[in-house]
Structure formats: structure tokens, C-alpha cells
């Protein structure tokens, strides 16, 4: 799980390459000719903002998956114990909290899908993003039924989908 998070983070780091920096070379001799800097088009600024939003969701998901990975087996065991009738209020509270986190992930992905679908310049990328919120909802229901490990695997597929979108946006 840690290795996957590391790989995903290495895929995210190239996003910083989208930032522009000024040239730092000096010229001697004739004064430099005044040139006009080409204005950043709305489309490229929009793509940069969209890439930043996708990267934020990837960061949120990988952090959540890293933390979930440490407790997923315990939560699955607790859910199995709850099904056999030996459930405690603490276990139920923990599962409610975990499913709440899954809901937060779903809402974040739904907002991202809405952002892409509501902008005509980003609509070509929307097809690759479509379904990520549904997958997060599926992961939430898996976690709610005591299959937390499987829910984590579902979210890993969502991270893969988001990284595909991020690669296309560049």
C-alpha cells in the first residue's frame, strides 16, 4: 500500500512542471528588444486549474487510502464479529465514521465531475472522469457492508482513473 502511495505521489509531482518561470539569462551588448509576452489563454489557465483540482483529489484519496490500509483488516474483522452478534457501540461508531469519510470522498469526486461537465473547454476530459463518483459511492456501500478492504481497492481504481485524467490534461 505504501509503495502504491509512493508511485501515485511520483505521478503527481510532475504537475509542478506546469508552473511557468521567467528566463534568467542575461544578455550583454545591445539592449534587449522589447517583446510582448504572449498572454496565457483562458483554455490553458483552465486546464491548469482543472489539473490542480484533479491533483488535489488524488492527494486526498491517497492520504485516505494510506490511513485506511492500516485499519482495513481490523475493520473487516470487526464487521464479521458484528454479523455474528458480538458488536460493540465503539465498533459501530468506528464504522459510521469510516463510511462518513467514504461519503466525503464521493462528494469531492462528484464536485469534480460537476466542474468538468459544467465547462465546455473541459468537457472533452469529462468522459475519462465520468463514473469516479459512482465508484466512490460503491466503495462506501462496500465499506458499509463490512468489506472495507474491497472498498479500498475500489478507491485505488478511482485514483488510477484520476491519474489518467491528469496525464491527459498536461
Beta strands, then each sheet from edge to edge (+ up, - down):
end
